[in-house]
Amino acid sequence: MLRAGSAEAAPGPLRGAAPPRCSPPAAAAAPPRRPQPPPAGRPAPWRPPAPASWTERLAREIMKGMGGHHIVALCVLKGGYKFFADLLDYIKALNRNSDKSIPMTVDFIRLKSYCNDQSTGDIKVIGGDDLSTLTGKNVLIVEDIIDTGKTMKTLLSLLKQYNPKMVKVASLLVKRTPRSVGYRPDFVGFEVPDKFVVGYALDYNEYFRDLNHICVISETGKQKYKA
């Protein structure tokens, strides 16, 4: 993570002050070291914005857009669970200091659309409660990443059959990819390049969910952990 630095101007010499002692010339600075590639099979490092900044911002946007409504927060497992937990913590904190709170219940749904690093577009609901319980409800879908957008569009079409009152989508990441179908969620954390990212509960064939940061998996890593 990049950290902003600061610099202070050195004060000029005082009048009447003794001249400074001469110091021996400093040794020539060593040339900067080139960044080393990650070990084989390890994800390549990538530094997104600080998690607290975008999660809190999204919580504020959701409070502004959905405050006052009773909401069913629907977490898309497994990749969304860390973001979901952090987001709800921020919303609860904002609720305590707001006159426009969000009464909230939670539910979970598990989808499958990836084989290795490719989205198949064939969405499979393999967990969660009966979606008919969402009829007439205000639903906030919390997702880890929007890739092509096919999976989310398919899920929204599926939910529409149960006549929810309102459906909004919050996604931690949106991928900049030419394969996109043009879908854009209502609340977005930040965009990522057209690479396969892991960490912070995002996985590659169930590996790397435990990383606390988000990074790009290398081609070597893909081969090593290929299903």
C-alpha positions as protocol buffer text, in pm:
chain_id: "A"
residue {
  index: 1
  type: MET
  ca { x: 0 y: 0 z: 0 }
}
residue {
  index: 2
  type: LEU
  ca { x: 134 y: 333 z: -95 }
}
residue {
  index: 3
  type: ARG
  ca { x: 180 y: 577 z: 192 }
}
residue {
  index: 4
  type: ALA
  ca { x: 179 y: 949 z: 145 }
}
residue {
  index: 5
  type: GLY
  ca { x: 495 y: 1114 z: 268 }
}
residue {
  index: 6
  type: SER
  ca { x: 565 y: 1469 z: 374 }
}
residue {
  index: 7
  type: ALA
  ca { x: 862 y: 1698 z: 340 }
}
residue {
  index: 8
  type: GLU
  ca { x: 961 y: 2006 z: 537 }
}
residue {
  index: 9
  type: ALA
  ca { x: 1175 y: 2290 z: 404 }
}
residue {
  index: 10
  type: ALA
  ca { x: 1502 y: 2330 z: 596 }
}
residue {
  index: 11
  type: PRO
  ca { x: 1541 y: 2678 z: 751 }
}
residue {
  index: 12
  type: GLY
  ca { x: 1808 y: 2907 z: 605 }
}
residue {
  index: 13
  type: PRO
  ca { x: 2121 y: 3007 z: 806 }
}
residue {
  index: 14
  type: LEU
  ca { x: 2075 y: 3268 z: 1077 }
}
residue {
  index: 15
  type: ARG
  ca { x: 2259 y: 3598 z: 1036 }
}
residue {
  index: 16
  type: GLY
  ca { x: 2575 y: 3611 z: 1239 }
}
residue {
  index: 17
  type: ALA
  ca { x: 2577 y: 3239 z: 1291 }
}
residue {
  index: 18
  type: ALA
  ca { x: 2901 y: 3050 z: 1252 }
}
residue {
  index: 19
  type: PRO
  ca { x: 2940 y: 2880 z: 914 }
}
residue {
  index: 20
  type: PRO
  ca { x: 2851 y: 2512 z: 923 }
}
residue {
  index: 21
  type: ARG
  ca { x: 3127 y: 2259 z: 946 }
}
residue {
  index: 22
  type: CYS
  ca { x: 3207 y: 2082 z: 624 }
}
residue {
  index: 23
  type: SER
  ca { x: 3110 y: 1718 z: 622 }
}
residue {
  index: 24
  type: PRO
  ca { x: 3288 y: 1457 z: 415 }
}
residue {
  index: 25
  type: PRO
  ca { x: 3113 y: 1388 z: 86 }
}
residue {
  index: 26
  type: ALA
  ca { x: 2840 y: 1130 z: 117 }
}
residue {
  index: 27
  type: ALA
  ca { x: 2891 y: 800 z: -53 }
}
residue {
  index: 28
  type: ALA
  ca { x: 2712 y: 764 z: -384 }
}
residue {
  index: 29
  type: ALA
  ca { x: 2364 y: 627 z: -339 }
}
residue {
  index: 30
  type: ALA
  ca { x: 2325 y: 266 z: -436 }
}
residue {
  index: 31
  type: PRO
  ca { x: 2115 y: 211 z: -750 }
}
residue {
  index: 32
  type: PRO
  ca { x: 1754 y: 117 z: -674 }
}
residue {
  index: 33
  type: ARG
  ca { x: 1689 y: -253 z: -652 }
}
residue {
  index: 34
  type: ARG
  ca { x: 1468 y: -399 z: -918 }
}
residue {
  index: 35
  type: PRO
  ca { x: 1150 y: -559 z: -787 }
}
residue {
  index: 36
  type: GLN
  ca { x: 1185 y: -933 z: -773 }
}
residue {
  index: 37
  type: PRO
  ca { x: 919 y: -1157 z: -927 }
}
residue {
  index: 38
  type: PRO
  ca { x: 711 y: -1357 z: -680 }
}
residue {
  index: 39
  type: PRO
  ca { x: 811 y: -1719 z: -614 }
}
residue {
  index: 40
  type: ALA
  ca { x: 660 y: -1977 z: -847 }
}
residue {
  index: 41
  type: GLY
  ca { x: 300 y: -2051 z: -761 }
}
residue {
  index: 42
  type: ARG
  ca { x: 255 y: -1744 z: -541 }
}
residue {
  index: 43
  type: PRO
  ca { x: 8 y: -1467 z: -635 }
}
residue {
  index: 44
  type: ALA
  ca { x: 167 y: -1155 z: -782 }
}
residue {
  index: 45
  type: PRO
  ca { x: 128 y: -858 z: -543 }
}
residue {
  index: 46
  type: TRP
  ca { x: -124 y: -589 z: -628 }
}
residue {
  index: 47
  type: ARG
  ca { x: -221 y: -297 z: -410 }
}
residue {
  index: 48
  type: PRO
  ca { x: -583 y: -180 z: -412 }
}
residue {
  index: 49
  type: PRO
  ca { x: -704 y: 116 z: -204 }
}
residue {
  index: 50
  type: ALA
  ca { x: -717 y: 69 z: 173 }
}
residue {
  index: 51
  type: PRO
  ca { x: -1010 y: -163 z: 266 }
}
residue {
  index: 52
  type: ALA
  ca { x: -1147 y: 68 z: 534 }
}
residue {
  index: 53
  type: SER
  ca { x: -1180 y: 357 z: 290 }
}
residue {
  index: 54
  type: TRP
  ca { x: -1395 y: 188 z: 29 }
}
residue {
  index: 55
  type: THR
  ca { x: -1601 y: -21 z: 272 }
}
residue {
  index: 56
  type: GLU
  ca { x: -1695 y: 282 z: 481 }
}
residue {
  index: 57
  type: ARG
  ca { x: -1772 y: 482 z: 167 }
}
residue {
  index: 58
  type: LEU
  ca { x: -2002 y: 208 z: 37 }
}
residue {
  index: 59
  type: ALA
  ca { x: -2176 y: 186 z: 375 }
}
residue {
  index: 60
  type: ARG
  ca { x: -2247 y: 559 z: 361 }
}
residue {
  index: 61
  type: GLU
  ca { x: -2379 y: 533 z: 4 }
}
residue {
  index: 62
  type: ILE
  ca { x: -2607 y: 245 z: 102 }
}
residue {
  index: 63
  type: MET
  ca { x: -2735 y: 437 z: 405 }
}
residue {
  index: 64
  type: LYS
  ca { x: -2811 y: 732 z: 179 }
}
residue {
  index: 65
  type: GLY
  ca { x: -2980 y: 525 z: -90 }
}
residue {
  index: 66
  type: MET
  ca { x: -3165 y: 266 z: 120 }
}
residue {
  index: 67
  type: GLY
  ca { x: -3196 y: 422 z: 466 }
}
residue {
  index: 68
  type: GLY
  ca { x: -3539 y: 395 z: 623 }
}
residue {
  index: 69
  type: HIS
  ca { x: -3624 y: 65 z: 451 }
}
residue {
  index: 70
  type: HIS
  ca { x: -3616 y: -276 z: 613 }
}
residue {
  index: 71
  type: ILE
  ca { x: -3355 y: -464 z: 412 }
}
residue {
  index: 72
  type: VAL
  ca { x: -3266 y: -827 z: 359 }
}
residue {
  index: 73
  type: ALA
  ca { x: -2888 y: -824 z: 306 }
}
residue {
  index: 74
  type: LEU
  ca { x: -2813 y: -1121 z: 81 }
}
residue {
  index: 75
  type: CYS
  ca { x: -2450 y: -1232 z: 92 }
}
residue {
  index: 76
  type: VAL
  ca { x: -2320 y: -1419 z: -212 }
}
residue {
  index: 77
  type: LEU
  ca { x: -2096 y: -1696 z: -76 }
}
residue {
  index: 78
  type: LYS
  ca { x: -1822 y: -1781 z: -58 }
}
residue {
  index: 79
  type: GLY
  ca { x: -1625 y: -1492 z: -197 }
}
residue {
  index: 80
  type: GLY
  ca { x: -1837 y: -1219 z: -45 }
}
residue {
  index: 81
  type: TYR
  ca { x: -1830 y: -1319 z: 320 }
}
residue {
  index: 82
  type: LYS
  ca { x: -1542 y: -1097 z: 442 }
}
residue {
  index: 83
  type: PHE
  ca { x: -1665 y: -791 z: 255 }
}
residue {
  index: 84
  type: PHE
  ca { x: -2020 y: -865 z: 376 }
}
residue {
  index: 85
  type: ALA
  ca { x: -1912 y: -882 z: 741 }
}
residue {
  index: 86
  type: ASP
  ca { x: -1705 y: -563 z: 721 }
}
residue {
  index: 87
  type: LEU
  ca { x: -1976 y: -374 z: 532 }
}
residue {
  index: 88
  type: LEU
  ca { x: -2244 y: -466 z: 787 }
}
residue {
  index: 89
  type: ASP
  ca { x: -2017 y: -357 z: 1072 }
}
residue {
  index: 90
  type: TYR
  ca { x: -1987 y: -12 z: 914 }
}
residue {
  index: 91
  type: ILE
  ca { x: -2362 y: 9 z: 849 }
}
residue {
  index: 92
  type: LYS
  ca { x: -2434 y: -83 z: 1212 }
}
residue {
  index: 93
  type: ALA
  ca { x: -2191 y: 185 z: 1330 }
}
residue {
  index: 94
  type: LEU
  ca { x: -2360 y: 443 z: 1107 }
}
residue {
  index: 95
  type: ASN
  ca { x: -2702 y: 330 z: 1229 }
}
residue {
  index: 96
  type: ARG
  ca { x: -2609 y: 418 z: 1586 }
}
residue {
  index: 97
  type: ASN
  ca { x: -2543 y: 778 z: 1486 }
}
residue {
  index: 98
  type: SER
  ca { x: -2818 y: 835 z: 1232 }
}
residue {
  index: 99
  type: ASP
  ca { x: -3187 y: 920 z: 1241 }
}
residue {
  index: 100
  type: LYS
  ca { x: -3224 y: 733 z: 910 }
}
residue {
  index: 101
  type: SER
  ca { x: -3126 y: 384 z: 1019 }
}
residue {
  index: 102
  type: ILE
  ca { x: -3152 y: 62 z: 819 }
}
residue {
  index: 103
  type: PRO
  ca { x: -3338 y: -222 z: 994 }
}
residue {
  index: 104
  type: MET
  ca { x: -3165 y: -528 z: 853 }
}
residue {
  index: 105
  type: THR
  ca { x: -3184 y: -904 z: 843 }
}
residue {
  index: 106
  type: VAL
  ca { x: -2930 y: -1124 z: 668 }
}
residue {
  index: 107
  type: ASP
  ca { x: -2946 y: -1423 z: 438 }
}
residue {
  index: 108
  type: PHE
  ca { x: -2696 y: -1616 z: 231 }
}
residue {
  index: 109
  type: ILE
  ca { x: -2685 y: -1764 z: -115 }
}
residue {
  index: 110
  type: ARG
  ca { x: -2412 y: -1970 z: -276 }
}
residue {
  index: 111
  type: LEU
  ca { x: -2351 y: -1960 z: -649 }
}
residue {
  index: 112
  type: LYS
  ca { x: -2117 y: -2146 z: -882 }
}
residue {
  index: 113
  type: SER
  ca { x: -2014 y: -2001 z: -1217 }
}
residue {
  index: 114
  type: TYR
  ca { x: -1634 y: -2043 z: -1240 }
}
residue {
  index: 115
  type: CYS
  ca { x: -1416 y: -2326 z: -1362 }
}
residue {
  index: 116
  type: ASN
  ca { x: -1052 y: -2238 z: -1297 }
}
residue {
  index: 117
  type: ASP
  ca { x: -1030 y: -1870 z: -1402 }
}
residue {
  index: 118
  type: GLN
  ca { x: -1318 y: -1862 z: -1650 }
}
residue {
  index: 119
  type: SER
  ca { x: -1676 y: -1761 z: -1579 }
}
residue {
  index: 120
  type: THR
  ca { x: -1899 y: -2018 z: -1747 }
}
residue {
  index: 121
  type: GLY
  ca { x: -2205 y: -1794 z: -1739 }
}
residue {
  index: 122
  type: ASP
  ca { x: -2403 y: -2098 z: -1624 }
}
residue {
  index: 123
  type: ILE
  ca { x: -2514 y: -2000 z: -1276 }
}
residue {
  index: 124
  type: LYS
  ca { x: -2587 y: -2273 z: -1024 }
}
residue {
  index: 125
  type: VAL
  ca { x: -2757 y: -2197 z: -692 }
}
residue {
  index: 126
  type: ILE
  ca { x: -2604 y: -2455 z: -460 }
}
residue {
  index: 127
  type: GLY
  ca { x: -2693 y: -2311 z: -120 }
}
residue {
  index: 128
  type: GLY
  ca { x: -2908 y: -2066 z: 69 }
}
residue {
  index: 129
  type: ASP
  ca { x: -3269 y: -2055 z: 178 }
}
residue {
  index: 130
  type: ASP
  ca { x: -3573 y: -2070 z: -46 }
}
residue {
  index: 131
  type: LEU
  ca { x: -3569 y: -1754 z: -259 }
}
residue {
  index: 132
  type: SER
  ca { x: -3946 y: -1726 z: -225 }
}
residue {
  index: 133
  type: THR
  ca { x: -3882 y: -1575 z: 121 }
}
residue {
  index: 134
  type: LEU
  ca { x: -3766 y: -1259 z: -63 }
}
residue {
  index: 135
  type: THR
  ca { x: -4111 y: -1188 z: -207 }
}
residue {
  index: 136
  type: GLY
  ca { x: -4212 y: -829 z: -127 }
}
residue {
  index: 137
  type: LYS
  ca { x: -3878 y: -758 z: 44 }
}
residue {
  index: 138
  type: ASN
  ca { x: -3613 y: -489 z: -12 }
}
residue {
  index: 139
  type: VAL
  ca { x: -3303 y: -686 z: -105 }
}
residue {
  index: 140
  type: LEU
  ca { x: -2939 y: -576 z: -98 }
}
residue {
  index: 141
  type: ILE
  ca { x: -2718 y: -829 z: -277 }
}
residue {
  index: 142
  type: VAL
  ca { x: -2358 y: -814 z: -154 }
}
residue {
  index: 143
  type: GLU
  ca { x: -2111 y: -960 z: -403 }
}
residue {
  index: 144
  type: ASP
  ca { x: -1732 y: -987 z: -411 }
}
residue {
  index: 145
  type: ILE
  ca { x: -1668 y: -913 z: -780 }
}
residue {
  index: 146
  type: ILE
  ca { x: -1852 y: -838 z: -1102 }
}
residue {
  index: 147
  type: ASP
  ca { x: -1657 y: -994 z: -1388 }
}
residue {
  index: 148
  type: THR
  ca { x: -1849 y: -1010 z: -1716 }
}
residue {
  index: 149
  type: GLY
  ca { x: -2175 y: -937 z: -1536 }
}
residue {
  index: 150
  type: LYS
  ca { x: -2345 y: -1250 z: -1673 }
}
residue {
  index: 151
  type: THR
  ca { x: -2371 y: -1419 z: -1335 }
}
residue {
  index: 152
  type: MET
  ca { x: -2531 y: -1119 z: -1165 }
}
residue {
  index: 153
  type: LYS
  ca { x: -2775 y: -1058 z: -1451 }
}
residue {
  index: 154
  type: THR
  ca { x: -2878 y: -1423 z: -1432 }
}
residue {
  index: 155
  type: LEU
  ca { x: -2924 y: -1400 z: -1054 }
}
residue {
  index: 156
  type: LEU
  ca { x: -3132 y: -1082 z: -1086 }
}
residue {
  index: 157
  type: SER
  ca { x: -3355 y: -1252 z: -1344 }
}
residue {
  index: 158
  type: LEU
  ca { x: -3395 y: -1545 z: -1106 }
}
residue {
  index: 159
  type: LEU
  ca { x: -3487 y: -1318 z: -814 }
}
residue {
  index: 160
  type: LYS
  ca { x: -3735 y: -1125 z: -1027 }
}
residue {
  index: 161
  type: GLN
  ca { x: -3950 y: -1438 z: -1048 }
}
residue {
  index: 162
  type: TYR
  ca { x: -4017 y: -1402 z: -673 }
}
residue {
  index: 163
  type: ASN
  ca { x: -4132 y: -1038 z: -695 }
}
residue {
  index: 164
  type: PRO
  ca { x: -3909 y: -862 z: -442 }
}
residue {
  index: 165
  type: LYS
  ca { x: -4011 y: -503 z: -372 }
}
residue {
  index: 166
  type: MET
  ca { x: -3665 y: -362 z: -449 }
}
residue {
  index: 167
  type: VAL
  ca { x: -3326 y: -510 z: -538 }
}
residue {
  index: 168
  type: LYS
  ca { x: -2992 y: -327 z: -516 }
}
residue {
  index: 169
  type: VAL
  ca { x: -2644 y: -471 z: -568 }
}
residue {
  index: 170
  type: ALA
  ca { x: -2324 y: -375 z: -385 }
}
residue {
  index: 171
  type: SER
  ca { x: -2003 y: -519 z: -528 }
}
residue {
  index: 172
  type: LEU
  ca { x: -1660 y: -485 z: -377 }
}
residue {
  index: 173
  type: LEU
  ca { x: -1489 y: -504 z: -717 }
}
residue {
  index: 174
  type: VAL
  ca { x: -1581 y: -450 z: -1081 }
}
residue {
  index: 175
  type: LYS
  ca { x: -1346 y: -585 z: -1345 }
}
residue {
  index: 176
  type: ARG
  ca { x: -1254 y: -375 z: -1647 }
}
residue {
  index: 177
  type: THR
  ca { x: -1289 y: -635 z: -1920 }
}
residue {
  index: 178
  type: PRO
  ca { x: -1391 y: -632 z: -2288 }
}
residue {
  index: 179
  type: ARG
  ca { x: -1605 y: -938 z: -2212 }
}
residue {
  index: 180
  type: SER
  ca { x: -1842 y: -730 z: -1997 }
}
residue {
  index: 181
  type: VAL
  ca { x: -2210 y: -741 z: -2088 }
}
residue {
  index: 182
  type: GLY
  ca { x: -2243 y: -383 z: -1965 }
}
residue {
  index: 183
  type: TYR
  ca { x: -2393 y: -454 z: -1623 }
}
residue {
  index: 184
  type: ARG
  ca { x: -2302 y: -204 z: -1350 }
}
residue {
  index: 185
  type: PRO
  ca { x: -2401 y: -259 z: -983 }
}
residue {
  index: 186
  type: ASP
  ca { x: -2571 y: 13 z: -780 }
}
residue {
  index: 187
  type: PHE
  ca { x: -2282 y: 42 z: -533 }
}
residue {
  index: 188
  type: VAL
  ca { x: -1919 y: -18 z: -639 }
}
residue {
  index: 189
  type: GLY
  ca { x: -1605 y: -35 z: -426 }
}
residue {
  index: 190
  type: PHE
  ca { x: -1345 y: 8 z: -699 }
}
residue {
  index: 191
  type: GLU
  ca { x: -1243 y: -127 z: -1039 }
}
residue {
  index: 192
  type: VAL
  ca { x: -968 y: -380 z: -1104 }
}
residue {
  index: 193
  type: PRO
  ca { x: -775 y: -464 z: -1422 }
}
residue {
  index: 194
  type: ASP
  ca { x: -868 y: -760 z: -1640 }
}
residue {
  index: 195
  type: LYS
  ca { x: -675 y: -1006 z: -1423 }
}
residue {
  index: 196
  type: PHE
  ca { x: -781 y: -1287 z: -1193 }
}
residue {
  index: 197
  type: VAL
  ca { x: -767 y: -1155 z: -837 }
}
residue {
  index: 198
  type: VAL
  ca { x: -762 y: -1354 z: -514 }
}
residue {
  index: 199
  type: GLY
  ca { x: -756 y: -1289 z: -140 }
}
residue {
  index: 200
  type: TYR
  ca { x: -999 y: -1126 z: 105 }
}
residue {
  index: 201
  type: ALA
  ca { x: -1222 y: -1435 z: 54 }
}
residue {
  index: 202
  type: LEU
  ca { x: -1183 y: -1439 z: -326 }
}
residue {
  index: 203
  type: ASP
  ca { x: -1041 y: -1771 z: -442 }
}
residue {
  index: 204
  type: TYR
  ca { x: -884 y: -1967 z: -723 }
}
residue {
  index: 205
  type: ASN
  ca { x: -1027 y: -2319 z: -700 }
}
residue {
  index: 206
  type: GLU
  ca { x: -1075 y: -2263 z: -323 }
}
residue {
  index: 207
  type: TYR
  ca { x: -715 y: -2146 z: -264 }
}
residue {
  index: 208
  type: PHE
  ca { x: -610 y: -1803 z: -127 }
}
residue {
  index: 209
  type: ARG
  ca { x: -939 y: -1712 z: 46 }
}
residue {
  index: 210
  type: ASP
  ca { x: -744 y: -1669 z: 371 }
}
residue {
  index: 211
  type: LEU
  ca { x: -525 y: -1383 z: 243 }
}
residue {
  index: 212
  type: ASN
  ca { x: -599 y: -1051 z: 412 }
}
residue {
  index: 213
  type: HIS
  ca { x: -514 y: -853 z: 99 }
}
residue {
  index: 214
  type: ILE
  ca { x: -622 y: -869 z: -265 }
}
residue {
  index: 215
  type: CYS
  ca { x: -369 y: -957 z: -534 }
}
residue {
  index: 216
  type: VAL
  ca { x: -337 y: -1093 z: -888 }
}
residue {
  index: 217
  type: ILE
  ca { x: -257 y: -1462 z: -927 }
}
residue {
  index: 218
  type: SER
  ca { x: 28 y: -1534 z: -1169 }
}
residue {
  index: 219
  type: GLU
  ca { x: 4 y: -1770 z: -1465 }
}
residue {
  index: 220
  type: THR
  ca { x: 241 y: -2005 z: -1282 }
}
residue {
  index: 221
  type: GLY
  ca { x: 7 y: -2004 z: -985 }
}
residue {
  index: 222
  type: LYS
  ca { x: -291 y: -2082 z: -1207 }
}
residue {
  index: 223
  type: GLN
  ca { x: -114 y: -2388 z: -1345 }
}
residue {
  index: 224
  type: LYS
  ca { x: -9 y: -2505 z: -1000 }
}
residue {
  index: 225
  type: TYR
  ca { x: -360 y: -2482 z: -852 }
}
residue {
  index: 226
  type: LYS
  ca { x: -558 y: -2575 z: -1162 }
}
residue {
  index: 227
  type: ALA
  ca { x: -853 y: -2803 z: -1097 }
}
